[in-house]
Amino acid sequence: MTEPLYRDYNSYLRQLFGCRVQKITVDAGLTCPNRDGKVGFGGCIYCNQRGSGTGAASRSLTITEQLQTGKAYLARRYKARKFLAYFQSFTNTYAPLTELKRIYAEALAVPDIVGLTIGTRPDCIEEPVLSHLQALSEQHLIWLEFGLQSAHNHTLAIINRGHTVEAFVDAVERTRRRGIPICAHVILGLPGEDRKDMLETARFLALQDIQAVKIHLLYVIRGTQLAKWCQTGRYKCLERAEYAAIVGDFLAMLPPNVIVQRLTGDPHPEELAAPQWALEKQQNLTAIHQYMHAHGLFQGKEQHLTKNHSRKCSLD
Ligand code: SF4
């Protein structure tokens, strides 16, 4: 049997619960401080009106209804028996604590929901929310997912992210003091970044106390600022082969214990402007695996290259 190239998420969940566990994406109808003016307007240049989510809340579906529908589908498709509620759309720690308590409780009350995984921004995680999540984690699996996207502050400024790398470091430290596991999101192919910049983000992440990573391809969604940049030639998408090579090299720099939750983007076909190959998930995974095999790479192989970097701040 060949060794796995990286530590995959399904195996981690199966080991924990003894059965297939699937995440169900939930849109709780929240907003984002980078859209409503608290830290910025307009949002990240690649984000559309659905806030990187399903748009289910705008169709008046309750959290319970979204989870029930997701359960039925995923039980049929994957024979999953337990589920995690994945609060994905917008910023899922950005509401009064009473409202957050209510939405988390609603999700956990649905049968077979064994935990929460909560997507948010690193500049948006207050101590009272962390206290509540720590209390919930005594009975349930609770993860926080922080969008870092890049370890370069100049890139975060270009994409109008509205927070710094230092905010991410601070959020990680405070979250880990509570014992809550963290998944960091990064995006490859951001404007102004080359292969070296992206691999520096890998080196940076390798030194943070994170337990998982999601690697996204930057794809262009219609109606976004990025779509305008694409039309005028200001932004050019990565090719599949370039992406596969950078992901392979990225994984090689991560510690072997970090769980890899995602290796590609997952665009809605009707929203995608470019690149069209982003829709071909299986071919993209195959390209990554082939690159890693061809270069003898596996997660952790190049971890020694991370040694001389500082944990504390952006790489600018
Ligand atoms: S932080 Fe998330 S929801 Fe907010 S603008 Fe950026 S991508 Fe969209």
Residues whose N, C-alpha, C, O or C-beta is under 5 A from the ligand:
A	BS01	SF4	C32 N34 G43 C44 C47 G51 S52 F90 T91
